Amino acid sequence: MPDHKDLAAQIAWAARALRAPAITATWQDLAHTARQAGWSHEAYLAAVLARQVADREANGVRIRMAGAHFPAIKTLEDFNVDHQPALRRDVLAHLAGCAFVPAAGNVVLLGPPGVGKTHLAIALGIKAIHAGHSVLFDTATGWITRLATAHATGHLPAELKRLRRYRLLIIDEVGYIPFDAEAANLFFQLVSHRYEQGSLLVTSNMPFGRWGEIFGDDVVAAAMIDRLVHHAEVITLTGDSYRTRTRRDLLAGDPTAITRTTSTN
């Protein structure tokens, strides 16, 4: 029977070979607990493996969060649904489950500035990350810059293919700046390339009826909308801007206004 030192060396070697550092970090403490509690061999093994799985999942979440490039951290728990009475809680709960991502479905959030579209987009993106999906966030102008650079260097097909590795792309603020014809074409290619292949989450301050103004062409806008909404949940948010409401409440002396403005976009 190998002594404790030999066993420790064997376990450390095996953990390195398996790239399982959590086993190295936890097996001795868990062994002590197992002896004290009278665990079976199977229970001890299950506990060690569970620690490794939890560690790997946590590392995966950290890596995916860093790679998503969110401008801020916003959660569903921080979103004040009371300010959006038209937003059905069952729909929001369904989206939070992220079943739309593996199904290559889309989400479109429409509404005026300041009603929480970006907050919801980021929050759903974070839910997708915790569900194991890769996410990439940018504004509409950021996406166009990325695609235009790839197009100018002859790498647009490769860039579109690379983006397919992300299960969810978030395109924020469509409509704040009109697109020229080239930008509209690039955006259409992105939407078309994702169609039934990967999920999009799009926010816009413009209703679909005005997307022709954004893209400078009603036909292009209609074709884009058709692909976006074919497998999509479209949510319209209404009401005053949170920032306008907070400013009004501050002037009225509401002490909770500062808390609300720091937690909601």
Beta strands, then each sheet from edge to edge (+ up, - down):
strand 1: 106-110
strand 2: 135-139
strand 3: 168-174
strand 4: 199-204
strand 5: 232-236
sheet 1: 2+ 3+ 4+ 1+ 5+
end
